[in-house]
Amino acid sequence: MGSRAALAAPAARAFGELRALLAAQLAGDEEATRLLNTPDWAAAMSRAAALKRRLECPAGLRAAVGLAEDKPTAGTPPDAADGGGGEPAAFLRLAQRVWDGACVREEQIADPALRAWRRRQMARCDGQLARANARGLLHAPVAFELSSGCSRHCWFCSMAAAPLTDVFGYTSQNARLWREVLAVVGDVVGPAAAKGGCYWATEPFDNPDYERFAGDFHEVLGEFPQTTTAMALADPARTRALLDLSLRRGAPRNRFSVLSVPMLRRLYRELTPQELLLVHLVLHVEGGTRRFEAGRAREPHGVALSAASPARPGTSACLSGFLISMTERRVSLLSPCPADERRPHGSIVFAEERFDGADDLGRSLRRMIAEHMPPTWPAGSPVGLRADVVCAYADGRLELTAAHATHCVKGDASLRTLGELVTAGRHDLDGLAARMYWHGWSERQVRRTVDLLLANGLLDETTGAVAGPTPTRRSFGADAGADRGAG
């Protein structure tokens, strides 16, 4: 759709807006100020865009998508050619830093119990997931679904999304409910709610009114949501308009899932390097993005398709907070975990409830916080380590070891008894205190130690959590039964 010449004017205008955006977001940054004051900064950004296109495409695919001519030519500084330094690489780093705004600042979480619970989930993920996987998780506090199911049926879908069955249309009634829901979520979660997204196991562009909902998100919560789509080429004009809209709303962070080499080739034809400068291309092709053994990638067909680029254990779930389905009027409390037979989507579902309206949703959110996010270990609940944590005592140290992290508690030989008790997971705080009393421990010391284990994500908090890929749509309370062996 359209020639490169036809796209030149919008790209030039976007560069002007981008410069203003970067200046506002990176104020006080000396490198940013120097680069933004470069006399021919637009030309330098254009060179950075061309460099990004070459670097993001695996070397083995460059000829297939028509990038063979982008090889370094004689006289090109090596650092500028390979992205290791030089002006283009510096501008590329500057453009990529726009994504820093997507990170959640924990002080922007309003409720202290929610804030502490999220820290515990992150600590748990650090122990359960490989370093690169754990560090790559955004841990968004909230996500919304504006449709039920997905039209794409991508073989690698970590959520194994069901087929598209319903869309939340932008009617006057739905628009009012949407804005009321956003306001309630903003009130409960705090400013960090603006870091949420308007998709999960869904395709944003399946909803013809997605941009209108995203605009309301920006007006109510203060930021325009990041979009990930596998339909960037279904309607290039719509895609280009979304890129322009997100740039004008001050949040030009978007991702395109690339499903094949022909799709990548066409994407490079349809959109200029400048238009893709701030877009993260997720290459689901051989030699591209490494996938995780989650969702549909665990199924026989997915395993066969990923043979050339094997999937790795882990998860791509990036939500530690609330998932809200607008079509089903359902709210769930989720956090990432390694995908396995029990939780094939790579998420622990701690709770689920239906809601009738925004006020009802607010009550559900606060109830989930009260029931599933105690600031200290609740009285009467058995104190037990996560099933994946191995406890061992040696030389005055109690070592608590998970797959990717080890925590140590220092003390005397009485720690051996404590370790045995929390491994068994049969005693509540009073029971622990009664047994540790004979080793000279006070009740206060027991509570402080248990809360230390809790804060580091070592205790099993999954009582009442939902197991399996298709949870029952009902409310789950703290008395719903133990779920040992979770994530």
KOLROKOL-10886 format. One record per residue (C-alpha): residue in three letters; x, y, z. Coordinates in steps of 0.5 Angstrom, whole numbers, plus 500, padded with zeros to 3 digits. Layout:
BEGIN
R   rest     X     Y     Z
R    Ala     X     Y     Z
...
This chain:
BEGIN
R   rest     X     Y     Z
R    Met   500   500   500
R    Gly   503   506   498
R    Ser   510   508   495
R    Arg   516   510   499
R    Ala   516   517   497
R    Ala   508   517   499
R    Leu   511   515   506
R    Ala   517   520   506
R    Ala   513   526   509
R    Pro   509   523   515
R    Ala   516   520   517
R    Ala   519   527   517
R    Arg   513   529   521
R    Ala   514   523   526
R    Phe   521   525   527
R    Gly   520   532   529
R    Glu   515   529   534
R    Leu   519   524   536
R    Arg   525   529   538
R    Ala   520   532   542
R    Leu   518   526   546
R    Leu   525   524   547
R    Ala   527   531   550
R    Ala   521   530   555
R    Gln   522   523   557
R    Leu   530   524   557
R    Ala   531   530   560
R    Gly   537   531   564
R    Asp   540   525   561
R    Glu   547   528   558
R    Glu   548   523   552
R    Ala   540   524   550
R    Thr   541   532   550
R    Arg   548   531   546
R    Leu   545   527   541
R    Leu   538   531   540
R    Asn   542   537   539
R    Thr   546   534   533
R    Pro   545   539   528
R    Asp   543   533   523
R    Trp   539   529   528
R    Ala   534   527   523
R    Ala   539   524   518
R    Ala   542   521   524
R    Met   536   517   526
R    Ser   535   515   519
R    Arg   541   512   519
R    Ala   540   508   526
R    Ala   533   506   523
R    Ala   537   503   517
R    Leu   542   500   522
R    Lys   536   497   526
R    Arg   533   493   520
R    Arg   539   490   519
R    Leu   541   488   526
R    Glu   534   485   528
R    Cys   534   481   522
R    Pro   538   474   523
R    Ala   544   474   518
R    Gly   541   468   515
R    Leu   535   471   513
R    Arg   538   478   510
R    Ala   538   475   503
R    Ala   531   472   503
R    Val   528   479   505
R    Gly   532   483   501
R    Leu   537   486   506
R    Ala   544   483   503
R    Glu   545   490   500
R    Asp   546   492   507
R    Lys   552   489   508
R    Pro   558   494   511
R    Thr   561   497   505
R    Ala   568   499   504
R    Gly   570   505   509
R    Thr   564   504   514
R    Pro   567   504   521
R    Pro   566   497   524
R    Asp   563   500   530
R    Ala   557   503   526
R    Ala   557   497   522
R    Asp   555   492   527
R    Gly   552   497   532
R    Gly   558   497   537
R    Gly   558   504   537
R    Gly   559   510   533
R    Glu   553   515   531
R    Pro   548   511   528
R    Ala   549   506   534
R    Ala   548   511   539
R    Phe   542   514   536
R    Leu   539   507   536
R    Arg   540   506   543
R    Leu   537   513   544
R    Ala   531   510   541
R    Gln   530   504   544
R    Arg   531   507   551
R    Val   524   510   550
R    Trp   522   502   552
R    Asp   524   504   559
R    Gly   518   508   560
R    Ala   514   501   560
R    Cys   517   499   566
R    Val   513   499   572
R    Arg   516   503   578
R    Glu   513   499   585
R    Glu   512   506   588
R    Gln   507   507   583
R    Ile   503   501   586
R    Ala   498   504   591
R    Asp   496   498   596
R    Pro   502   496   600
R    Ala   499   489   600
R    Leu   499   489   593
R    Arg   506   492   592
R    Ala   509   487   597
R    Trp   505   481   594
R    Arg   508   483   587
R    Arg   515   483   590
R    Arg   514   476   593
R    Gln   512   474   586
R    Met   518   477   582
R    Ala   523   474   588
R    Arg   520   467   586
R    Cys   521   468   579
R    Asp   528   469   580
R    Gly   529   462   583
R    Gln   524   458   578
R    Leu   526   461   572
R    Ala   533   462   568
R    Arg   536   469   569
R    Ala   535   471   562
R    Asn   527   469   562
R    Ala   526   472   569
R    Arg   530   479   567
R    Gly   525   479   561
R    Leu   519   479   565
R    Leu   515   486   565
R    His   511   484   571
R    Ala   505   488   569
R    Pro   500   490   574
R    Val   494   489   570
R    Ala   492   487   563
R    Phe   485   487   559
R    Glu   482   483   554
R    Leu   477   486   549
R    Ser   475   480   546
R    Ser   474   473   547
R    Gly   479   468   544
R    Cys   483   470   538
R    Ser   483   469   530
R    Arg   490   468   529
R    His   491   461   532
R    Cys   499   462   532
R    Trp   502   455   533
R    Phe   507   458   538
R    Cys   502   462   542
R    Ser   504   461   550
R    Met   497   462   552
R    Ala   494   457   547
R    Ala   488   462   546
R    Ala   481   459   544
R    Pro   478   461   537
R    Leu   475   468   537
R    Thr   468   468   539
R    Asp   466   475   542
R    Val   468   482   541
R    Phe   467   488   546
R    Gly   464   493   541
R    Tyr   465   500   543
R    Thr   457   502   544
R    Ser   455   507   549
R    Gln   454   502   554
R    Asn   460   499   553
R    Ala   464   505   553
R    Arg   461   508   559
R    Leu   463   501   563
R    Trp   470   501   560
R    Arg   472   508   563
R    Glu   469   506   569
R    Val   473   500   570
R    Leu   479   504   568
R    Ala   478   509   574
R    Val   476   503   579
R    Val   483   499   577
R    Gly   487   506   577
R    Asp   484   507   584
R    Val   486   500   587
R    Val   492   499   583
R    Gly   495   506   583
R    Pro   499   510   577
R    Ala   502   503   575
R    Ala   496   501   572
R    Ala   498   506   566
R    Lys   503   500   565
R    Gly   498   495   563
R    Gly   496   493   556
R    Cys   489   492   553
R    Tyr   491   484   550
R    Trp   493   478   553
R    Ala   490   471   550
R    Thr   487   476   545
R    Glu   489   479   538
R    Pro   488   487   539
R    Phe   486   488   532
R    Asp   481   483   532
R    Asn   477   488   536
R    Pro   475   494   530
R    Asp   475   499   536
R    Tyr   481   497   539
R    Glu   484   504   538
R    Arg   478   508   541
R    Phe   479   503   547
R    Ala   486   505   548
R    Gly   485   512   547
R    Asp   480   512   553
R    Phe   486   508   557
R    His   490   514   555
R    Glu   485   519   558
R    Val   483   515   564
R    Leu   490   512   566
R    Gly   495   517   563
R    Glu   499   513   558
R    Phe   497   510   551
R    Pro   498   502   552
R    Gln   503   498   548
R    Thr   500   494   543
R    Thr   503   487   540
R    Thr   500   484   534
R    Ala   500   479   529
R    Met   496   483   524
R    Ala   501   488   522
R    Leu   500   487   515
R    Ala   492   485   515
R    Asp   491   493   514
R    Pro   497   497   513
R    Ala   494   503   513
R    Arg   491   501   520
R    Thr   498   499   523
R    Arg   501   506   520
R    Ala   495   510   524
R    Leu   496   506   530
R    Leu   504   507   530
R    Asp   502   515   529
R    Leu   497   515   534
R    Ser   501   512   539
R    Leu   507   517   538
R    Arg   502   523   538
R    Arg   500   520   545
R    Gly   507   520   548
R    Ala   508   512   548
R    Pro   511   509   542
R    Arg   512   502   544
R    Asn   509   497   540
R    Arg   511   490   538
R    Phe   509   486   531
R    Ser   509   478   531
R    Val   513   476   525
R    Leu   510   469   523
R    Ser   514   467   517
R    Val   520   470   512
R    Pro   515   472   507
R    Met   511   476   512
R    Leu   518   479   514
R    Arg   519   481   507
R    Arg   513   484   506
R    Leu   513   488   512
R    Tyr   520   491   510
R    Arg   516   493   503
R    Glu   510   496   507
R    Leu   513   500   512
R    Thr   520   504   512
R    Pro   525   503   517
R    Gln   523   510   520
R    Glu   516   507   522
R    Leu   519   501   525
R    Leu   525   504   529
R    Leu   521   504   535
R    Val   517   497   534
R    His   520   491   537
R    Leu   519   485   531
R    Val   518   479   535
R    Leu   521   474   529
R    His   517   467   530
R    Val   522   464   524
R    Glu   528   460   524
R    Gly   534   463   528
R    Gly   529   469   531
R    Thr   526   469   537
R    Arg   527   463   542
R    Arg   520   461   544
R    Phe   518   458   551
R    Glu   515   451   552
R    Ala   508   454   554
R    Gly   501   453   551
R    Arg   501   451   544
R    Ala   508   450   543
R    Arg   508   444   548
R    Glu   503   441   543
R    Pro   505   436   538
R    His   504   440   532
R    Gly   508   446   536
R    Val   514   441   538
R    Ala   515   439   531
R    Leu   515   446   528
R    Ser   520   449   533
R    Ala   525   443   532
R    Ala   529   447   528
R    Ser   529   452   533
R    Pro   528   448   540
R    Ala   523   452   545
R    Arg   526   453   552
R    Pro   523   452   559
R    Gly   520   458   562
R    Thr   514   462   561
R    Ser   513   469   557
R    Ala   507   471   561
R    Cys   508   478   564
R    Leu   503   479   568
R    Ser   503   479   576
R    Gly   497   482   578
R    Phe   490   482   575
R    Leu   487   480   568
R    Ile   480   483   566
R    Ser   476   480   561
R    Met   471   485   559
R    Thr   467   480   554
R    Glu   466   475   560
R    Arg   466   480   566
R    Arg   471   476   569
R    Val   477   478   573
R    Ser   483   473   575
R    Leu   489   474   579
R    Leu   495   471   576
R    Ser   503   471   576
R    Pro   508   468   572
R    Cys   511   461   573
R    Pro   515   456   569
R    Ala   510   452   564
R    Asp   509   445   566
R    Glu   503   440   565
R    Arg   500   443   571
R    Arg   500   450   569
R    Pro   501   449   561
R    His   501   457   560
R    Gly   506   459   565
R    Ser   502   462   570
R    Ile   499   461   577
R    Val   492   463   577
R    Phe   491   465   584
R    Ala   483   467   584
R    Glu   478   468   579
R    Glu   471   472   580
R    Arg   466   474   576
R    Phe   463   482   576
R    Asp   457   485   574
R    Gly   460   492   574
R    Ala   465   497   576
R    Asp   463   497   583
R    Asp   463   490   583
R    Leu   470   489   580
R    Gly   473   494   585
R    Arg   470   490   591
R    Ser   473   483   587
R    Leu   480   487   587
R    Arg   480   489   594
R    Arg   477   482   596
R    Met   483   478   592
R    Ile   488   483   595
R    Ala   485   482   602
R    Glu   485   474   601
R    His   491   473   597
R    Met   496   478   599
R    Pro   497   478   607
R    Pro   503   483   609
R    Thr   505   477   614
R    Trp   504   470   614
R    Pro   497   469   616
R    Ala   495   465   623
R    Gly   492   458   622
R    Ser   495   457   615
R    Pro   501   451   615
R    Val   507   454   613
R    Gly   511   450   608
R    Leu   516   452   603
R    Arg   515   451   595
R    Ala   515   444   593
R    Asp   521   446   588
R    Val   525   449   594
R    Val   530   444   597
R    Cys   532   445   604
R    Ala   539   443   607
R    Tyr   543   445   613
R    Ala   550   445   614
R    Asp   555   449   618
R    Gly   550   454   621
R    Arg   547   456   615
R    Leu   540   453   612
R    Glu   540   453   605
R    Leu   534   454   601
R    Thr   535   452   594
R    Ala   531   453   588
R    Ala   533   451   580
R    His   536   458   579
R    Ala   537   461   586
R    Thr   540   460   593
R    His   538   463   599
R    Cys   541   462   606
R    Val   539   463   613
R    Lys   545   464   618
R    Gly   544   461   625
R    Asp   546   455   630
R    Ala   544   448   629
R    Ser   536   449   631
R    Leu   536   452   624
R    Arg   536   444   622
R    Thr   529   443   626
R    Leu   526   449   623
R    Gly   528   447   616
R    Glu   525   440   617
R    Leu   518   443   620
R    Val   517   448   614
R    Thr   519   443   609
R    Ala   514   438   612
R    Gly   509   444   611
R    Arg   504   441   617
R    His   505   447   622
R    Asp   502   454   623
R    Leu   505   459   626
R    Asp   503   457   633
R    Gly   505   450   632
R    Leu   512   452   629
R    Ala   513   457   635
R    Ala   511   451   640
R    Arg   516   446   637
R    Met   522   452   636
R    Tyr   521   454   643
R    Trp   525   448   646
R    His   531   451   641
R    Gly   531   457   645
R    Trp   527   461   639
R    Ser   521   466   641
R    Glu   515   467   638
R    Arg   517   473   635
R    Gln   523   470   632
R    Val   519   465   629
R    Arg   515   470   626
R    Arg   520   474   623
R    Thr   524   468   620
R    Val   517   466   617
R    Asp   516   473   614
R    Leu   523   473   611
R    Leu   522   467   608
R    Leu   515   470   605
R    Ala   518   476   603
R    Asn   523   472   599
R    Gly   518   468   595
R    Leu   520   462   598
R    Leu   513   460   602
R    Asp   508   456   598
R    Glu   502   462   597
R    Thr   498   458   592
R    Thr   492   455   597
R    Gly   486   456   593
R    Ala   490   457   586
R    Val   487   454   580
R    Ala   490   448   576
R    Gly   490   446   569
R    Pro   489   450   562
R    Thr   481   452   563
R    Pro   480   454   570
R    Thr   473   453   573
R    Arg   469   460   572
R    Arg   468   461   580
R    Ser   470   465   586
R    Phe   476   462   590
R    Gly   477   463   597
R    Ala   483   462   602
R    Asp   479   455   604
R    Ala   479   452   597
R    Gly   484   447   599
R    Ala   491   447   598
R    Asp   495   446   592
R    Arg   502   444   594
R    Gly   507   443   588
R    Ala   505   449   585
R    Gly   510   453   580
